[in-house]
């Protein structure tokens, strides 16, 4: 089991590194070939009026990084959706917990293990570990009730500690991107404003059109950063809520198992 978890962790770490690199490459390619397409600019190289793609390109080197952050958030959100969906297993969690509780109350441990095999989720893995330990110590005459309860409880805690990190893995990437997206967009806006006012100062006579264009180009960076940050925060809170629900179900099932062992004569 330890080797399987180690291999799975290495594969997911490789996926995370590869996905981040690909998102950065995608951001650069879109910036160069899509946003930088000549159809978005006039003969002098200025963005066409109302052409937001050209205005985004005018944001400079900040834009491909913002695009990469946005793609990273989307990629890892999809990855977490798939992972957490698999972790929930088959069927309704409430029905599974209810079925396990009924089998344990009937002391039908083999049926409880069969329910875990059908459910095939993180919760089922935790419950199966606890039920198997309970089955192992149930008829051990050399152990008193307190020792049996402690052994089963430790097995449940160990199984839970193996499952929870896999559920929360890569959430730190989403929340980090959500945090830096807005800040990176503000950096782009500040640099754009500096360029706009510098160009206005060098021109001598005030040019309100040029100033307005420069400011709008600068604010594009802030808009991109805020959009990425909002999506990242929403997805992080969504996944945290789902993980909390699974954790509560694990605790509920663990309590049922411990309660059954404690009530055993």
N, C-alpha and C positions, 0 to 999 in steps of 0.2 A: 504493500500500500504506500509505503514511504517513497519507494522508487517511482511509482506511478505518479504520485503528487509532484515529485521533483521534476519528472519529465514534462508533465503538464505545465508546471510553472515556467520551465525553460522555453517551452513552445509559445506560451502567452507573452513572455518577455520579448521573444524574438518578433512576434507579431506586432507588439507595441512599438518597438524600435523601427521596424520596417514600415509600419503605417505612418508614423510621424515623418519619416524621410519622404515617402511617396506624397504625403499631403503638402510638404514644402515644395517638392518638384512640381506638383500640380498647380500650386499657387503661382509659381514663377512662370510656368508655361501659359497659364490663362492671362497673366499680366502682360506677357510679351506678345502672344499671338492673337488673343481675343480682344483685350482692352487696348492693346497697342496697334490694332489693325488700322491701316491708313484711311479707311472709310469713316473713321470717327473724327478726323482732323481736317482742317482747311489747308490751303497751300502753304501757309506760314507755320504749320505745325500746331496750331491752337485747336482745342476741342470745339466741335461744332456746337452752336447754341442749342441747348436742351438735350445734348447727347451725354447721358450720364456715364456711359462706359468710357468715353474719352475723358470726361472729368475725373473719373476714378483713376485712369492711367496717369493723369497729371499730378496725382497725389505723390508720386515718386516711389522710392524703394520701400516705404512703409506699407504700401498696398499689397504686394505679394505676401508679406509676412502676415498681414491681417487675413488675407484669403486662406493662407495655410492654417492659421489658428481656427478659422471657421470650419475648414474641412476636417481638422483634427477633432473638434467638438462633435461634428456630425458622425464621423467614422466611429469614434469610441462610444457614442450614444447608441448607435446601431449594434455595436458589439455587446454592450451591456444589456440591451433589450433581448438579444438572442440568448446570452448567458443566463440572465435572471429568469427568462421564460423556461429554459431547460431546468433550472434549479427548482422551479415550482413543481416540476414533474407533471404527471398526467392526472386529470380530474381536479376537482375542487379540494383545496387544502383542508377546509373545514370538515368535509365528508371523510377525508383520510384520517384526520385526528380523531373523529368520532368513531370510525371503524376500529382504529387501534385501541381506543379506550374500551370498547365493547369486548374485543378479543382478550385484552389483558384482564378485564374483570371476570371473564369466563376461564381464565388461565389457559387459553388456547394460544400458546406462543408460536407454534408452527404456522397457524393461520395469520398471526400478526406479522411474521416474517414474510409470508406470501403477499400480504397487503403492501409491504414495503417494496417487494420485487415488482409489483404492478405499478406502484406510484412513480418510482425511478427519479426521485428528485433529491435535493440536498436534505430536505426534511426527512425523507425516507432513509437516507444514509445514516443520519443521526439516530433515528428511531431503531433501525435495524441493529446498529452497534449496541444500543442499550438493551434491546430485547435478547440479542444473542448472549450478552454478558449475564443477563438475568437468568436465561436458560441454563447457562454454565454453572452459576452459583446456586441455583434453586435447590438442588438436591445434595449440595455439599454439606455433609454433616459436621465437618470440621470448622465451619464458619457460623458465627451467631448472626442474628438478624441485623445488628448494627454494621457488622463487617460486610454483609451482602449489600446493604443499602449504600455504603461508602464505595464499594467496588463498582456497582452499577452507576452511581452518580459520577464517579471519576471517568468512567467510560463514556458517558454522555457528554461530559464537559470536554473531553479530548476530541470526540467526534465533532462537536460544535466548533471547537477552536480550529479544526481543519477546514470546515466548510465556510465559515464567515469570511476569512480573508479572500477566498475565491469570489465571493459575491461582491465585495467592495473593491476588488482589484480594478485599477485604471480609473476609479472615480477621482483620484487625486489629479490625474491628467485633465479631466474635464473641469474641475474646480479651479485649477491653476490657469487654464486657458481662459476661463470665464473672468478671472481676476485681471489678467494682463491684457485682455482684449481692449477694454475701455482705456486703460492707461497707454497702451501702444497707439490707439487711435488718437488720443489727446496729444501724444508726441508728434504725430503726423500733422495734426491741426496747428500746433504751435509752430512747427517748421514752415508749414504753408503760409501762415500769417506773417512770419518773418520775411519770407520771400516776397509776399504780396506788398507789404509796406516798404520793403527795400526797393522794389521795382518802382513803386509810386514816388519814392523820394528821388530816385535817379532820373525819373522822367521830368521832374521840374514842375510842370503844370499838373494840377489835380485831374485825374482821369477816373471818374466814378465807375465807369463801365469796367475798366481793367481791375479796379479794386474789388468790385462786386464779384467778378469772375474768379479772382484769386481767392477771395474768402470762401466762395462756394466750393471751389476745388479743395480747400483746406478742410472744410467741414465734412466733406465726403468721408475722410478718414475717421472722424468721430462717429459718424453714422454707422460705418462698417464695424467699428469697435463695439458700439453699444448693441448692435444686432447680435454679434457673436456672444457678447457677455450675457445678454438676456436669455438666449437659447441655452447657453451653458448652465446658468443658474437654474433655469426651469428643469432641465434634464437631471442635474445633480440632485435637486430636491425630490424629483419624481423617483429616482433610483433609491435614494435614501429611505423614502417612505416604503418602497417595496421590500427593501432589505429589513426594515424594522418589522414589517408584517411577517416575513419569514422567520425572523428571530423570535418574535412572539409565539409563533406556531411551534418552533423548536422547544421553547421554554414550556409551553403548555403540554406538549407531548412528553417531554422529559419529566414534568411534574406527575403526569399520569403513571408513568413507569415507576418512578420512585414511590409514589403513593401505593401502588400495587405491591411492590416489594416490601414496603413497611407494614402493610396489612397482612402479609403472609404469616401464617402460624408456624 
